[in-house]
Amino acid sequence: MQKEHLIIALADDDADDRLFFKDAFEELKVNTIVSVYCDGCELMDYLHNPNTILPHILFLDLNMPKKNGFECLLEIKKHEKFNDIAVAIYSTSSSEEDIENTFVNGANIYIKKPSDFETLKKILNEVVTLNWQYHTSGLNKENFLMRM
């Protein structure tokens, strides 16, 4: 069954990154509802709100104030009600330690933030058309780091 809308959430403290992210989805013409949050606390308040329709895909920046992306990932993975959310780490960090820690703690994919808008659109298109069942059905490090 085809979903009516793909619900996307992004937590990122960089206002320009949030704007480019939303603009990229508008240009892709993918049937999405995109919501953005400027830090981990705001994101977790949204996710824990009983009236929230949970996102299908959550893009999570690692370096944020108040509550960073890694802390959010750990909290998300502790709660069964978030099990169906695909978590895409979306960070400027290419640190092996960050990649390994997010992989081991249950993120589904790791995306290094692209430096230009066209690459961002390609990456987002790739992510929303992924067969997420394959990416969420077990640990597979070969597919974890997305390269463009």
C-alpha positions, 0 to 999 in steps of 0.5 A: 500500500502506498503511503499518502505522504512520507513524513520527514523530520529533521533536527539540525541547529543550523538555520541554513541547513534546515532551509536548504533541506526543506527547499530540496524536498519542495524541488523534488516534488516528492509527496512529503510533509517535512518538519524541522527542529532546531535542537534535540530537546525540541525534537524529543518534545515533538516525538513524545507528544501523544498527538504527534504523527511519528515521522517515517524518516528522521534526519538527525544532526549530531552536533546540536546544543541542549541535546545532541543527535547521539543523545537523541538516537539513544533515547529514540532506541529506548522507546518501543513506540519509535521502532518504526522510525528510520533514523538517518544521521545527517552530519558534517562529521566524517569521524570513524568514531561517530559513524561507528557509534551511531551504527552500533546504537541503531541508526539506519544510515549515515549521511555526510552533509553535502556541500552543494544543493544539487548533491543534497537533492540527489541524496534526499531523493535516494534516501526517500526511495530506499527500500527501508525494510532492507536498511532496518532489518539488521545491522549491515555496515556496508550499506550504512554510510551513504556516499554520493 
